[in-house]
């Protein structure tokens, strides 16, 4: 069995450090930051400032792990702008940048300037009108496949496939020479990525394409209640928490 690639998101130093020590293959500073951490309804409400701020923290924790920076909406609307912003990410410590859609000319321009690029096809949160499975009809499936081939020719190093049918992801993975990373794309991709907040139950949402392994939200709530009770009943701070 070939080793599967493992990718997870991170937006802060302690989380990045945990993922780094767990030896995941890639840490993605994803624009899902917008929803999972900053409280927006989608990924359309953040820009370079927020992404760079969180990337700095992640890079400090990811000593050995390759960090990918997600280029937010409007940051790569043309080749010149894309290169300018990609260089900011690389200077801050990312080793690769990710862009959504079949932006072959932009990819070619970045690759020509020695920027490693990760592609993203299927469901594209930055431009999607609604979140639903993509590529279920033949025409749409063929477009995603052809886009994948075009992006590989343009020079991407990895391709994320989001919310597409299992067999389409399998076909694309079989056609491409570069690794594919699935999120809601079944088990036949080269690897998998999830938003860490979904994995640990921080958002409280149950998503079909994700798997929750622990309920951190409930544990945090329990700890807060215990702290409140200790303070109100004068059990905290105790002698061992005080200085003389």
Secondary structure as GFF3:
##gff-version 3
##sequence-region A 1 244
A	DSSP	beta_strand	5	9	.	.	.	ID=ss1
A	DSSP	alpha_helix	13	21	.	.	.	ID=ss2
A	DSSP	beta_strand	26	29	.	.	.	ID=ss3
A	DSSP	alpha_helix	33	36	.	.	.	ID=ss4
A	DSSP	three_ten_helix	43	45	.	.	.	ID=ss5
A	DSSP	alpha_helix	48	61	.	.	.	ID=ss6
A	DSSP	beta_strand	66	70	.	.	.	ID=ss7
A	DSSP	alpha_helix	79	92	.	.	.	ID=ss8
A	DSSP	beta_strand	96	98	.	.	.	ID=ss9
A	DSSP	alpha_helix	104	112	.	.	.	ID=ss10
A	DSSP	beta_strand	117	122	.	.	.	ID=ss11
A	DSSP	alpha_helix	138	154	.	.	.	ID=ss12
A	DSSP	beta_strand	158	162	.	.	.	ID=ss13
A	DSSP	alpha_helix	166	175	.	.	.	ID=ss14
A	DSSP	beta_strand	179	183	.	.	.	ID=ss15
A	DSSP	beta_strand	191	194	.	.	.	ID=ss16
A	DSSP	alpha_helix	196	199	.	.	.	ID=ss17
A	DSSP	alpha_helix	216	232	.	.	.	ID=ss18
A	DSSP	three_ten_helix	239	241	.	.	.	ID=ss19
###
